[in-house]
Amino acid sequence: MGKGPGLYTEIGKKTRDLLYKDYQSDHKFTITTYSPTGVAITSSGTKKGDLFLADVNTQLKNKNITTDIKVDTNSNLFTTITVDDAAPGLKTILSFRVPDQRSGKLEVQYLHEYAGISTSVGLTANPIVNFSGVVGTNILALGTDVSFDSKTGDFTKCNAGLSFTNADLVASLNLNDKGDNLSASYYHSVSPFTSTAVGAEVNHCFSTNENTITVGTQHRLDPLTSVKARVNNFGKASALLQHEWRPKSLFTISGEVDTKSVDKGAKFGLALALKP
């Protein structure tokens, strides 16, 4: 476990990664190359049904400054400039998209032994201001995440979270959507040697009185191959197999079937990531 409570986005992240990360129903191909000067160029393509989306991302690093420039098939240019350790524990992130002149955003993150703060503001005349803060330790942390629209004078987001972490267990409780959604998650590491873990997430929506329960597990078959599986109370079951066929290069196949409507057939997704 690291020092400090981390940022608000880390509350429940272990369980979310176990239950949802790398699952997909599309076909995706990603290749990364490095120039002699260390510039990383990543090209990716995703097939969603009959639609094909592609983008090219270039990453340049100079000391503690990282610049990411991405161009997609819709001629959008995304730029992110990250400055690490501008001061001890401080990170600044500037992002904007061309041609959207209202997309500019400045974010500042600060990590302390007993606190983690992230605040962002849109670079417009009437910006949306977001603030998230966590206080506590690497064992017990309490945080909040709010967004305020200065144009309408309304809070567009108001969330709160609680996290408990020890050597092999992570539990969290989140109140989202201005108090309309209550989420509880649990992650337990069964065997660190084989990366075997189990997790569960329970969501309750007060406005619809609907509950969603998702449970999942992961296991490493060998040093290069791992499997994951999950199922929810609506009968949707998913499985995933990921193989590192060469260092940093991953092949992932995943599938999902609705056990209550087997006649609809299963959904399959493939992902191939190549890195030198």
Helices and strands as residue ranges (DSSP letters): G 8-10, H 13-20, E 27-34, E 40-48, E 51-62, E 65-72, E 77-87, E 90-98, E 105-112, E 115-122, E 128-136, E 140-149, E 154-165, E 169-176, G 177-179, E 181-191, E 196-205, E 210-222, E 225-232, E 236-246, E 249-258, G 262-264, E 267-274
